[in-house]
């Protein structure tokens, strides 16, 4: 049954607000927002494109909060953002070539994979434990992180922010709060590339994307404030809350 416009908004807006909050605090907001668009009746490509626009604007708000709080390491962020732009463009181009059925299957299949990854990521640390990296090592590793995770984001998406936080933490030895701030910049670059390609292909429902974006921006602001004030310890709790949501969503799909 096709839903009316107001019914679609009633489903999408509160869930996108929650997605913006979770994504700003710990990443992984896509595991909430993408199912919201699918639940509202959007075909997979339109769901992915519309979600990218609302996620992009929500990430702008979260990034601004981390910037004002000085929780961004720009040398890492810019290299990773450059890789994310290229990776996301490649992933989005591939997503546009896939059939709607296959893309939907990939989106749903990603959920338990992300859940298992988080479940066994016991090495998450809130403090640096490795020797300092050279400038070249830092740049190359940041670029590789952005390229790989950006490609995943363009193709599938759910869990991107969490993957970035984990990669910055485990590969570069950053504490979780600083990793969260750098992840926002990389994720923003990735989203911008996807939005441009989805918009050029006519895969964004702007009437839904604009009000959803406002909700996502509000959620992103609240989530960033939560992360900044709570520090790394609370970010860890939110990351495992996301894990619980993943299992619930997968169970409902089954």
N, C-alpha and C positions, 0 to 999 in steps of 0.2 A: 504493500500500500504506500502510495506516495504521500509524503508529509507536506503540510502547508508551510509557508515560509516562517511564520511565527513559531511553529512547532520545531522546525529545524534550529531556529535561534535559541529556543528554550533548552534544547539538548546541547548545542555547541557552546554557547557563551559561558555557562558555569564551569563546564569541563575544561575549556581553554584557559579560563582564569586559574584553575587548579594546576593545569599543565604549565602555565607560565611561572607559577609559584615554585613548583617542584623543580622545573628546569633551571631557574635562577639559583636555587639553593644547592642542587646536587646533580643537575643534568637528568636526562631521561624523560623530559616532558612529552616527547612524541608518543610514548606508550599510552598516554591519556588522550592527547589531542587527535591523533590519527583515527583511533577507534571512534571518537566522538563524531568526526565527519562521516565515517562509514555508517555509523548508527543513524545519522540524520538522512541517509539515503543517497549520498554522493557516490558516483562511480569512483573507482580507485585512483585514476589519474587526476580527476578533479579534487578528490579528497587530499591527495598528496600535494597538489599545487596550491590549493587554498590554505592548507595547513602551513606550508612553507612561508606564505605571506604573513600570516598571523604570528608564526613563530619568529620570523625575522624582526618584526616590530617589537615583540616582547623582549627579544634579546637586546635590542637597542636600549631599552629602559634598564635592563639588568646591567648591561655593560657600563652605562653612565653612572650607576650607583657604585660599581666596583672602581671605576676611574676616580670618582670623587673621594673615595676612601683610600686611594693609593694601593689597592690590592691587585695591581696588574704589573707584570714584568714585561715591559714593552719589547725588549730584544727577542724574547721567546715568542711573544704573542704575534709580532709582525711576520716572523719567519713562518710560524705555523699557519697564520692567516693566508699567506701567499700560497702555501701548499694546499690549504683547504679550498681556496678559490678554484684552483685547477682540478683538484680531486672531485669537488662537488659538481663542476661542470661536466666532467666525464661521466660521473654516476647518474646525473640527471638526464643526460643525453641517452644513456642506456635505458633508464626507466621509461622514457618516452617511446622507445622502440619496442618495449615489451607489451604483450596483450594485457587487457584489463584483468583477466582471470589470473594470469601468472603473477602480475604485480601484487594483487590482493593476497595471493598465497605467500609471496615473499614477505609482505608486511606482517602477516599473522605468524609465519614461521620464525621471524626474527624475535618475537617476544620470549619464548622459552629459552632461546639461545642466549639472549641478554641476561635472563634470569640466572641461568647456570653459570655464566661468566662472573656475575656479581657474587653468586653464592660461594664460588671457590677463589675469589680474590682476597684471600686472607692476608696478603702481604700489604694491604693498604696501610700506610703509615701517616701520621700527622706531623712527623718531624723528618728532616733530612738526615740520611744515614750513609751517604756516599761521598767520596772526595769530589771537590768542585770540578766541573767540566771546563775544558778550554772553550774559547769563543767559537771556534770552528766546530767542535763537537756539539756544542749547544745549538748552533744554527742548523747543522745537518740533521740532528735528531728532531728538532722542532719542525723543520720542513717535512721530514718523513711522517711525523705524527699527523700534521695537517693534511698531507696528501692522502694517506691511507684512510683516516677517519672521515675526511671530506668526501672521498669517493663513496664510502658506505652511506654517509648522510644523504648524498644526492640520489643514490639508488633506493635506499630503504628508509633510514632515518631514526627509528626509535632507539633511544639509548646513546645517541651521539654525544651529548654533553657529558654523560657519565664516562664514556670511553675516553673522552679528552681529558677529563679530570684524572682518571686512573693512569693514563699514559704520561701526563706531566708529572704525576706523583712517582710512578714506578720507574720511568725511563730517565727523567731529569732530576729526580730527587726533591721535588718541590713539596712544600707543605700543602695540605688540602685547600686551605682558604686562598692562597696565592694561585694554586692550580685551578681553582674554580674561577677566579677572575680572568686568568689567561684563556680558559676554555670559552668564556663568553665572547672574547674578541675573535677567536678562531671559528666559533660556531656562527657568529654574525657574518663573517666572510663567506662561509659555506652556504648559509641561507641566502645571501645576496645573489650568489651565482645561480642557485636553484630557482629563485623567484624570477630572475631575468629570463631564464629559459622556459619556465612554465608559462609566464605571461606571454612571451612571444609565440607560444604554441596554443594560446587560448585555453589553458587549463586552470584558470583561477576564477572562482565565482566571487566577484568583488562585493556583491550585495551581502554575502555572508562573511567575507574576509574582513571587511572594515569594522563591523561591530565586534567580531571575534578578536580582531587585533587590539581594540580598545580594552577588552577584558584580559587579553594576554599581557598587555603592557602593564595593567594594574597588578596582575598576578606576579609579573616579573619584578616590579618594584618592591612588592611585599616580600617576595622570596629572597631578593638580594639583601634587603634590610635584615631579614631573619638570619641569613648566612653571615653577614658582616658582624652583627651583634652577638651571634651565638658562637662564631668561630668554627674551627675544624671539627670539634666534637659533635656539634649538632648537625653539621653537614653529613657526617657518617650516619647518624640516625635517619636522616631523610633519604639517603641512598638506599638503606635497607627497607625503608617504607616503600620506596619505588619497587624494590624486589618483591615485596608482598603484593603490590598492585599487579605486577606482572603475572604472578601465579593465579590471582583471582581472575584476571582478564582471560588468561589462557584456559582456565577451567570453564568459564562461561562460554567461550568459543566452542569448546568440545561438547 
